[in-house]
Amino acid sequence: MPTTHQREQLEKNLREYRKKWLGKSRGKSLNEADTRICVNDLLTNVLGYAMQEEIKTEYAIRGQYADYVIQLKRKKQFVVEVKAMEIDLTAKHLLQASHYAADEGIDWILLTNGMSLELHRVIFSKPVSDVQIFKFDLSDLSQIEKASDALVNLTKRAVEKGELEEYWKRFDALSSAKLIKTIYTEEIIGALRRKIKKDSGMTFDQTDVLSAIHELITCANRDVVKPKKLK
């Protein structure tokens, strides 16, 4: 995992980037050409990649062109899709980048307009989908610290050391879908039954506890919760 010093250095660089490109005098005035200059700064001075050698611009993919592809030791690490700072990022922009990534077998998408920043993991299922890992507004000073904690996993050093993949595994392990799958087991429900009996002095069967847990979970996770069933 990244060290405290590495995270602090990235935060320092990110604050300098914000001051340079997202100050009050600039606002959201950059067109796409100017935004690319801004993003070049983000990729090189904040994340540590080398222009040309590791940052491939206008990368050809099946007759179309991705704005950037980050490549280390001949392995394509992530697609970077750039829009003008004056344009809000949308699902349409993500879909475009997803097509590029899917066609090249690239696991990651960084979608940005120089101010908003989104990282997505491509899921190679049928159909291909994606999971949003983080989303930050770098113009918002209150988000810089959390953005630094996340972006340090996207630096050249972190990618080379496999820390980006480790970051994904930790994120996935604690995702709602994975946690729910873990909770819906006889082991966990049994432990809850015993704890409830100890605290309340009352005995409930598995069905009672499972129904209560299911109701609790589905209030906030209706899109990922399947009908309750123990494994």
C-alpha positions as a Markdown table, in Angstrom:
| # | Residue | x | y | z |
|---|---|---|---|---|
| 1 | Met | 0.0 | 0.0 | 0.0 |
| 2 | Pro | 1.2 | 3.6 | -0.6 |
| 3 | Thr | 3.1 | 5.1 | 2.3 |
| 4 | Thr | 2.1 | 8.2 | 4.2 |
| 5 | His | 4.9 | 10.2 | 2.6 |
| 6 | Gln | 3.8 | 9.2 | -0.9 |
| 7 | Arg | 0.2 | 10.2 | -0.2 |
| 8 | Glu | 1.3 | 13.5 | 1.3 |
| 9 | Gln | 3.5 | 14.2 | -1.7 |
| 10 | Leu | 0.6 | 13.5 | -4.1 |
| 11 | Glu | -1.7 | 15.8 | -2.1 |
| 12 | Lys | 0.9 | 18.6 | -2.4 |
| 13 | Asn | 1.1 | 18.1 | -6.1 |
| 14 | Leu | -2.6 | 18.0 | -6.4 |
| 15 | Arg | -3.0 | 21.2 | -4.5 |
| 16 | Glu | -0.5 | 22.9 | -6.9 |
| 17 | Tyr | -2.5 | 21.5 | -9.8 |
| 18 | Arg | -5.7 | 22.9 | -8.4 |
| 19 | Lys | -4.1 | 26.3 | -7.8 |
| 20 | Lys | -2.7 | 26.5 | -11.3 |
| 21 | Trp | -5.7 | 25.3 | -13.3 |
| 22 | Leu | -8.8 | 25.6 | -11.1 |
| 23 | Gly | -8.3 | 29.0 | -9.5 |
| 24 | Lys | -11.1 | 31.6 | -9.4 |
| 25 | Ser | -9.7 | 33.4 | -12.4 |
| 26 | Arg | -10.2 | 30.3 | -14.6 |
| 27 | Gly | -13.5 | 28.9 | -13.5 |
| 28 | Lys | -14.9 | 26.6 | -16.2 |
| 29 | Ser | -13.5 | 28.5 | -19.1 |
| 30 | Leu | -11.2 | 26.0 | -20.7 |
| 31 | Asn | -12.1 | 24.5 | -24.1 |
| 32 | Glu | -11.2 | 20.9 | -24.9 |
| 33 | Ala | -7.8 | 21.8 | -26.4 |
| 34 | Asp | -6.8 | 23.8 | -23.3 |
| 35 | Thr | -8.3 | 21.1 | -21.0 |
| 36 | Arg | -5.9 | 18.6 | -22.6 |
| 37 | Ile | -2.9 | 20.8 | -21.6 |
| 38 | Cys | -4.4 | 20.8 | -18.1 |
| 39 | Val | -4.8 | 17.0 | -18.1 |
| 40 | Asn | -1.2 | 16.6 | -19.4 |
| 41 | Asp | -0.2 | 18.3 | -16.2 |
| 42 | Leu | -2.3 | 16.0 | -14.1 |
| 43 | Leu | -1.0 | 12.9 | -15.7 |
| 44 | Thr | 2.7 | 13.9 | -15.6 |
| 45 | Asn | 3.2 | 16.1 | -12.5 |
| 46 | Val | 0.6 | 14.6 | -10.3 |
| 47 | Leu | 0.5 | 10.9 | -11.3 |
| 48 | Gly | 4.1 | 10.7 | -12.6 |
| 49 | Tyr | 3.7 | 9.3 | -16.2 |
| 50 | Ala | 6.0 | 10.3 | -19.0 |
| 51 | Met | 4.7 | 12.0 | -22.1 |
| 52 | Gln | 4.9 | 10.0 | -25.3 |
| 53 | Glu | 6.7 | 7.0 | -23.8 |
| 54 | Glu | 3.9 | 6.2 | -21.3 |
| 55 | Ile | 1.1 | 8.6 | -22.3 |
| 56 | Lys | -0.2 | 7.7 | -25.7 |
| 57 | Thr | -2.3 | 10.4 | -27.2 |
| 58 | Glu | -5.0 | 9.9 | -29.9 |
| 59 | Tyr | -4.6 | 6.2 | -29.6 |
| 60 | Ala | -6.2 | 4.4 | -32.5 |
| 61 | Ile | -8.7 | 1.7 | -31.5 |
| 62 | Arg | -10.7 | 0.0 | -34.4 |
| 63 | Gly | -10.9 | 3.2 | -36.5 |
| 64 | Gln | -11.6 | 5.5 | -33.6 |
| 65 | Tyr | -9.3 | 7.4 | -31.3 |
| 66 | Ala | -9.1 | 7.4 | -27.5 |
| 67 | Asp | -7.8 | 10.7 | -26.1 |
| 68 | Tyr | -5.1 | 8.9 | -24.0 |
| 69 | Val | -4.0 | 5.4 | -23.2 |
| 70 | Ile | -1.6 | 5.0 | -20.3 |
| 71 | Gln | 0.9 | 2.2 | -21.1 |
| 72 | Leu | 3.7 | 0.8 | -18.9 |
| 73 | Lys | 6.1 | -1.9 | -20.2 |
| 74 | Arg | 3.8 | -2.5 | -23.3 |
| 75 | Lys | 0.8 | -3.2 | -21.1 |
| 76 | Lys | -2.1 | -0.8 | -21.5 |
| 77 | Gln | -3.2 | 0.3 | -18.0 |
| 78 | Phe | -6.1 | 2.7 | -18.5 |
| 79 | Val | -8.0 | 4.8 | -21.0 |
| 80 | Val | -8.3 | 8.5 | -20.3 |
| 81 | Glu | -11.3 | 10.2 | -21.8 |
| 82 | Val | -11.1 | 14.0 | -21.8 |
| 83 | Lys | -13.9 | 16.5 | -22.2 |
| 84 | Ala | -13.7 | 20.3 | -22.1 |
| 85 | Met | -13.8 | 21.7 | -18.6 |
| 86 | Glu | -16.9 | 23.7 | -19.6 |
| 87 | Ile | -18.8 | 20.4 | -20.2 |
| 88 | Asp | -20.2 | 18.3 | -17.5 |
| 89 | Leu | -19.3 | 14.6 | -17.6 |
| 90 | Thr | -22.1 | 12.3 | -18.6 |
| 91 | Ala | -23.0 | 8.6 | -19.0 |
| 92 | Lys | -22.6 | 9.0 | -22.7 |
| 93 | His | -18.9 | 10.0 | -22.3 |
| 94 | Leu | -18.3 | 7.0 | -20.1 |
| 95 | Leu | -20.0 | 4.7 | -22.6 |
| 96 | Gln | -17.6 | 6.0 | -25.3 |
| 97 | Ala | -14.6 | 5.3 | -23.2 |
| 98 | Ser | -16.0 | 1.9 | -22.2 |
| 99 | His | -16.1 | 0.8 | -25.8 |
| 100 | Tyr | -12.4 | 1.8 | -26.2 |
| 101 | Ala | -11.5 | -0.1 | -23.1 |
| 102 | Ala | -13.5 | -3.2 | -24.0 |
| 103 | Asp | -12.0 | -3.4 | -27.5 |
| 104 | Glu | -8.5 | -3.3 | -26.1 |
| 105 | Gly | -9.0 | -5.4 | -23.0 |
| 106 | Ile | -8.2 | -2.5 | -20.7 |
| 107 | Asp | -9.4 | -2.7 | -17.1 |
| 108 | Trp | -9.6 | 0.9 | -16.1 |
| 109 | Ile | -11.2 | 4.2 | -17.4 |
| 110 | Leu | -10.3 | 7.7 | -16.1 |
| 111 | Leu | -13.0 | 10.1 | -17.2 |
| 112 | Thr | -12.2 | 13.8 | -16.7 |
| 113 | Asn | -12.7 | 17.4 | -17.8 |
| 114 | Gly | -9.7 | 18.5 | -15.8 |
| 115 | Met | -11.9 | 19.5 | -12.8 |
| 116 | Ser | -14.2 | 16.5 | -12.3 |
| 117 | Leu | -12.5 | 13.1 | -12.1 |
| 118 | Glu | -14.0 | 9.7 | -12.2 |
| 119 | Leu | -12.3 | 6.3 | -12.1 |
| 120 | His | -14.2 | 3.2 | -13.4 |
| 121 | Arg | -13.3 | -0.5 | -13.4 |
| 122 | Val | -14.3 | -2.3 | -16.5 |
| 123 | Ile | -16.1 | -5.6 | -15.8 |
| 124 | Phe | -15.7 | -8.0 | -18.7 |
| 125 | Ser | -18.9 | -9.9 | -18.5 |
| 126 | Lys | -21.8 | -10.2 | -21.0 |
| 127 | Pro | -22.6 | -7.5 | -21.6 |
| 128 | Val | -19.5 | -5.5 | -20.6 |
| 129 | Ser | -20.2 | -3.2 | -17.6 |
| 130 | Asp | -18.3 | -0.9 | -15.2 |
| 131 | Val | -18.1 | 0.0 | -11.6 |
| 132 | Gln | -17.4 | 3.5 | -10.4 |
| 133 | Ile | -14.6 | 3.5 | -7.9 |
| 134 | Phe | -14.5 | 7.2 | -7.1 |
| 135 | Lys | -15.7 | 10.6 | -8.3 |
| 136 | Phe | -14.2 | 13.9 | -7.2 |
| 137 | Asp | -14.5 | 17.6 | -8.0 |
| 138 | Leu | -11.0 | 18.9 | -7.7 |
| 139 | Ser | -12.2 | 22.5 | -7.6 |
| 140 | Asp | -13.7 | 21.8 | -4.2 |
| 141 | Leu | -10.9 | 22.2 | -1.7 |
| 142 | Ser | -12.8 | 20.0 | 0.9 |
| 143 | Gln | -12.4 | 17.0 | -1.5 |
| 144 | Ile | -8.6 | 17.3 | -2.1 |
| 145 | Glu | -7.6 | 15.2 | 0.9 |
| 146 | Lys | -9.9 | 12.3 | 0.0 |
| 147 | Ala | -9.0 | 12.6 | -3.7 |
| 148 | Ser | -5.3 | 12.3 | -2.7 |
| 149 | Asp | -6.0 | 9.1 | -0.7 |
| 150 | Ala | -7.7 | 7.6 | -3.9 |
| 151 | Leu | -5.4 | 9.0 | -6.6 |
| 152 | Val | -2.2 | 7.8 | -5.0 |
| 153 | Asn | -3.3 | 4.3 | -6.2 |
| 154 | Leu | -3.3 | 5.5 | -9.8 |
| 155 | Thr | 0.3 | 6.9 | -9.8 |
| 156 | Lys | 2.9 | 5.3 | -12.0 |
| 157 | Arg | 4.7 | 3.9 | -8.9 |
| 158 | Ala | 1.5 | 2.3 | -7.6 |
| 159 | Val | 0.5 | 0.8 | -10.9 |
| 160 | Glu | 4.0 | -0.7 | -11.4 |
| 161 | Lys | 3.9 | -2.3 | -7.9 |
| 162 | Gly | 0.4 | -3.8 | -8.4 |
| 163 | Glu | -1.2 | -1.4 | -5.9 |
| 164 | Leu | -3.9 | -0.3 | -8.2 |
| 165 | Glu | -5.1 | -3.9 | -8.6 |
| 166 | Glu | -4.9 | -4.4 | -4.8 |
| 167 | Tyr | -7.0 | -1.2 | -4.4 |
| 168 | Trp | -9.6 | -2.8 | -6.7 |
| 169 | Lys | -9.6 | -6.1 | -4.7 |
| 170 | Arg | -10.1 | -4.2 | -1.4 |
| 171 | Phe | -12.9 | -2.1 | -3.0 |
| 172 | Asp | -14.6 | -5.1 | -4.5 |
| 173 | Ala | -14.4 | -7.1 | -1.2 |
| 174 | Leu | -16.2 | -4.4 | 0.7 |
| 175 | Ser | -18.8 | -3.7 | -2.0 |
| 176 | Ser | -22.5 | -3.9 | -1.1 |
| 177 | Ala | -23.0 | -7.0 | -3.3 |
| 178 | Lys | -20.0 | -8.9 | -1.7 |
| 179 | Leu | -21.0 | -7.9 | 1.8 |
| 180 | Ile | -24.6 | -9.0 | 1.3 |
| 181 | Lys | -23.4 | -12.3 | -0.1 |
| 182 | Thr | -21.2 | -12.8 | 3.0 |
| 183 | Ile | -24.0 | -11.9 | 5.4 |
| 184 | Tyr | -26.5 | -14.3 | 3.8 |
| 185 | Thr | -24.8 | -17.4 | 5.2 |
| 186 | Glu | -25.7 | -19.8 | 8.0 |
| 187 | Glu | -22.5 | -18.9 | 9.8 |
| 188 | Ile | -23.3 | -15.1 | 10.0 |
| 189 | Ile | -27.0 | -15.5 | 10.7 |
| 190 | Gly | -26.2 | -18.1 | 13.3 |
| 191 | Ala | -23.8 | -15.7 | 15.0 |
| 192 | Leu | -26.4 | -13.0 | 15.0 |
| 193 | Arg | -29.0 | -15.3 | 16.5 |
| 194 | Arg | -26.7 | -16.1 | 19.4 |
| 195 | Lys | -25.8 | -12.5 | 20.0 |
| 196 | Ile | -29.5 | -11.5 | 19.9 |
| 197 | Lys | -30.4 | -14.2 | 22.4 |
| 198 | Lys | -27.5 | -13.1 | 24.7 |
| 199 | Asp | -28.6 | -9.5 | 24.6 |
| 200 | Ser | -32.4 | -9.9 | 24.7 |
| 201 | Gly | -32.9 | -13.3 | 26.3 |
| 202 | Met | -35.2 | -14.2 | 23.5 |
| 203 | Thr | -34.8 | -17.0 | 20.9 |
| 204 | Phe | -35.5 | -16.5 | 17.2 |
| 205 | Asp | -35.1 | -19.0 | 14.4 |
| 206 | Gln | -33.0 | -18.4 | 11.3 |
| 207 | Thr | -36.0 | -17.3 | 9.3 |
| 208 | Asp | -36.9 | -14.5 | 11.7 |
| 209 | Val | -33.3 | -13.2 | 11.8 |
| 210 | Leu | -32.8 | -13.5 | 8.1 |
| 211 | Ser | -36.1 | -11.6 | 7.4 |
| 212 | Ala | -35.0 | -8.8 | 9.7 |
| 213 | Ile | -31.6 | -8.5 | 8.1 |
| 214 | His | -33.1 | -8.6 | 4.7 |
| 215 | Glu | -35.4 | -5.8 | 5.4 |
| 216 | Leu | -32.6 | -3.7 | 6.9 |
| 217 | Ile | -30.3 | -4.3 | 3.9 |
| 218 | Thr | -32.9 | -3.7 | 1.2 |
| 219 | Cys | -33.8 | -0.3 | 2.5 |
| 220 | Ala | -30.4 | 1.0 | 1.1 |
| 221 | Asn | -29.5 | -1.6 | -1.4 |
| 222 | Arg | -32.5 | -2.5 | -3.4 |
| 223 | Asp | -30.6 | -2.6 | -6.7 |
| 224 | Val | -28.1 | -5.3 | -5.6 |
| 225 | Val | -30.2 | -7.5 | -3.1 |
| 226 | Lys | -31.7 | -10.7 | -4.4 |
| 227 | Pro | -34.4 | -12.6 | -2.6 |
| 228 | Lys | -33.2 | -13.9 | 0.8 |
| 229 | Lys | -31.6 | -17.3 | 0.7 |
| 230 | Leu | -29.0 | -18.8 | 3.0 |
| 231 | Lys | -25.9 | -20.5 | 1.6 |
